[in-house]
Amino acid sequence: MAITEADQGYLERAVALAWEARERGDHPFGALLVTADGQVVEARNSVVTGADPTGHAETNLVRLAGKLDRATLTGSALYTSTEPCAMCAGAIYWSGIGRVVFALSEADLATMVAEEEGVPPLRLPCREVFARGGREITVDGPAPLLSATKVHEGFWD
C-alpha cells in the first residue's frame, strides 16, 4: 500500500506530538492510531517524565488503544514519527493493529543517536520483527518528511 496524502497528514501530526514530547523533556517521538471509522488516539513518549524506559510513544499508544476490540485494532493504522523499535513492534504485534506507517527509519535515526545513556541503539527494523510473527501487518515507510528528522536535530548530542 502506498503512503497517501491522508497518511502524510497523520504522519505530520505524529511529528507534532514528538515535538510536544521533546518540549516537555521527553524523547522526541509521537504516535497516533486511526480506526477505520476515523476515531483517533494519540500518545507521546514519556520515558523521562514517566521515569519508565518502556514509555515509548508506540507502547503508550498500544496501552491506550487496548480498550478497543480486536476487530477495530486490526482495521486500524498506527502512524509514528519514527519507525517502531523492536519493543514497540512487539507491542504492536500483540495488540492486533493491522497497519504501521512511519516517517523516519530506524536506520536514519541510528545515524543521529550514537548511544543513549551508554547504550547503543538496537538496530532491528520493525518489518523484521513482524516477519517473525504469524499474522500479517502492513508496513509503509519510511516517508520522506523533513520534519521527522528536524525533531531529532540537536536532541541526542
Disulfide bonds with the S-S distance in Angstrom:
none
